[in-house]
């Protein structure tokens, strides 16, 4: 929930990237118009073949009793889902999911393809796998509204591609001109220097620490320090997992998500 309340740590490090917050700020400001389409991908390749630890049973990630009912949904599917929700501010009402294991001999899920429907009639798609041969990291988000679209790839985290309707596309860069205050707040080093994964965590820790101090001193928090993931976001991620598994078990039948707002 964005409006108010104490904040808690959920390990979604990409919310600490400056250009992710730039994307969210642009959508909140209405620069994309009414959101119509959301595409979130996470395509990794480190499980493209059956691993030795799977065969000998030493990888706890592959054990449903330890890792939960779906490896792909619990490990990285929630990251892709939360990225789309965090940036757009939209939670799907229902989804249709195909969740399975593609690698022969694997028991744990390594693939999910999920279609989503939103209350404003927007449509979303989520494609997540750890079995994409040759894939590296592959977390990305594309959003289109009535006034244009935007695109972000974590493998190029400093850049946000913006595609306004009827105008040439352009790229915003971390530390560069034209950024919103939320993005500027997370741009600590000179333009051209790469933003690191650990720096994204540091940005979140800064927000969390500020929230704790403000709470202890009864100070009004900086509104931008509340742009971090909360325990409520974690609960929404779990609701997403169980809705997806319910749909999977009914051969892709549309499954309703609970309203946790």
ABEGO torsion letter per residue (X at the ends): XAABEBBBBBBBAAAABAAAAAAAAAAAAGAAEBBABBBBBBBBAAAABBBAAAAAGABAAABAAAAEABAAAAAAAAAAAAAAAAAAGBBBABBBBBBBBABBGBABBABBBBBBBBAAGBBBBBBBBAABBGBBAGBBBBBBBAAEBBBBBAABAABBBBBBBGBBBBBBBBGBBGBBAAAAAABABBBGBBBBAAAAAAAAAAAAAAAAAAAAAGBBBBAAAAABBBAAAAAAAAAAAAAAAAAAAAGGBBBBBBBAX
